[in-house]
Amino acid sequence: MKMKKLILFISLAFIGAIGAYAQKTTVRMQETQARLLDVTSNAYVKPLTVELQIDKSKGRVKDEWTLTREQAEQEMNGDLINIRSYAIYMSSQKHNADVIVAATFNVKTNEDGNGYKVTVIGYPATFINWKTAEASDYEWIRMEKTLTTADKDKIAAVIK
């Protein structure tokens, strides 16, 4: 019996000590919002126009680029748009061109099946005669910005 009383006494003393040690925490919070004026800044850049000069000495070129299966399927996630962009980039570098005009592509599996071959056919060209757009150019810019989806579908073949 003495042992039970001793354990009970120690337990109550322990609980009392913990209760005395633990302090109440008071959290206070206040949030206020007054009227405020957001100041934002915008930058406006005058548009540029440029002409393309096709490299007549090279004429129409045909380049073939090989990609490993890992490059095409993992590094480029099998994304055909990315694969075509890579091929255009490589052809532009090869021909020291800014763009490949009227590029066409053929993407196919290599004969051994362990990769892909991308064929690019087009005309290497560079940008010349850079100038700030004039009022006569603004109509072209406005038309491009205001075309609706339906309009784009009608002229998609022309734009490509």
C-alpha positions in Angstrom: 0.0 0.0 0.0 2.8 2.3 0.8 4.3 1.7 -2.6 1.0 2.7 -4.3 0.8 5.9 -2.3 4.5 6.7 -3.1 3.9 6.2 -6.9 0.7 8.3 -6.8 2.5 11.0 -4.9 5.5 11.1 -7.3 3.1 11.1 -10.3 1.1 14.0 -8.9 4.2 15.9 -8.1 5.5 15.3 -11.6 2.3 16.5 -13.2 2.3 19.5 -11.0 5.9 20.4 -11.9 5.1 20.1 -15.6 2.0 22.2 -15.2 4.0 24.9 -13.3 6.7 24.8 -15.9 4.4 25.1 -19.0 3.5 28.7 -19.6 0.6 30.0 -21.5 1.5 31.5 -24.8 -0.5 34.4 -26.1 -0.6 35.2 -29.7 -1.7 38.6 -30.9 -2.3 39.5 -34.5 -3.4 42.6 -36.3 -3.8 43.1 -40.1 -4.6 46.4 -41.7 -4.8 47.5 -45.3 -5.2 51.1 -46.3 -5.9 52.4 -49.8 -2.8 52.0 -51.9 -1.8 52.9 -55.4 0.2 50.3 -57.2 2.8 51.9 -59.4 3.7 49.9 -62.4 6.1 50.7 -65.2 5.9 49.6 -68.8 8.5 49.7 -71.4 7.6 50.4 -75.0 10.0 49.4 -77.8 9.6 50.6 -81.3 9.2 47.6 -83.6 11.9 46.8 -86.1 11.6 45.6 -89.7 14.2 43.6 -91.5 14.7 42.1 -94.9 15.9 38.5 -95.6 18.7 37.9 -98.0 18.9 34.4 -99.3 22.4 33.1 -99.9 22.3 32.6 -103.7 25.7 31.0 -103.7 24.4 28.1 -101.7 20.8 28.1 -103.0 18.7 25.3 -101.7 20.5 23.1 -99.1 19.8 19.7 -97.8 21.2 18.7 -94.4 20.9 15.5 -92.4 21.3 15.4 -88.7 21.5 12.2 -86.6 20.1 12.0 -83.1 20.6 9.0 -80.8 17.5 7.5 -79.3 18.5 9.0 -75.9 18.8 12.5 -77.4 15.5 12.4 -79.2 13.4 10.5 -76.7 14.8 11.5 -73.3 16.7 14.8 -73.7 14.1 16.2 -76.2 11.1 14.3 -74.7 10.2 13.0 -78.2 8.9 16.5 -79.0 8.9 16.9 -82.8 8.8 20.7 -82.5 12.0 20.6 -80.4 13.6 18.1 -82.7 12.9 20.3 -85.8 14.2 23.4 -83.9 17.4 21.5 -83.2 17.8 20.6 -86.8 17.2 24.2 -87.9 19.7 25.5 -85.4 22.3 23.0 -86.6 21.7 24.0 -90.3 21.8 27.7 -89.4 25.1 27.2 -87.7 26.5 25.1 -90.6 25.6 27.7 -93.2 26.3 30.8 -91.0 22.7 31.9 -91.5 20.1 33.7 -89.4 17.2 31.5 -90.7 16.4 28.7 -93.0 13.7 30.0 -95.3 10.9 27.6 -96.4 12.3 24.7 -94.4 10.8 21.3 -94.8 11.6 18.3 -92.6 11.7 14.6 -92.7 12.2 12.8 -89.3 12.6 9.0 -89.4 14.2 6.2 -87.6 17.7 5.2 -88.5 18.3 2.0 -90.5 19.7 0.3 -87.4 16.7 1.5 -85.3 18.9 3.0 -82.6 18.3 6.6 -83.4 16.7 9.1 -85.7 17.7 11.0 -88.9 16.3 14.5 -89.4 16.5 15.9 -92.9 16.2 19.7 -93.4 15.7 21.3 -96.8 15.6 25.0 -97.3 17.3 28.2 -98.2 19.9 29.8 -95.8 19.3 33.5 -95.3 20.6 36.4 -93.3 18.8 39.5 -91.9 19.7 42.8 -93.7 18.5 46.4 -93.7 17.4 46.6 -90.1 15.3 49.7 -89.5 12.6 51.1 -87.1 9.2 50.3 -88.4 7.4 53.2 -90.2 3.7 54.0 -90.3 3.3 51.9 -93.4 4.6 48.9 -91.6 2.1 49.2 -88.7 -0.8 47.8 -90.7 1.1 44.5 -91.1 1.9 44.4 -87.4 -1.7 45.2 -86.4 -3.1 42.5 -88.7 -0.8 39.9 -87.2 -1.8 40.9 -83.6 -5.5 41.0 -84.3 -6.0 37.8 -86.4 -8.6 35.5 -84.8 -8.2 31.8 -84.5 -10.6 31.3 -87.4 -8.6 33.7 -89.6 -5.4 31.9 -88.7 -6.9 28.5 -89.8 -7.9 30.0 -93.1 -4.4 31.3 -94.0 -2.3 28.7 -92.1 -0.9 27.3 -95.3 0.1 30.7 -96.5 1.8 31.6 -93.2 3.8 28.4 -93.0 
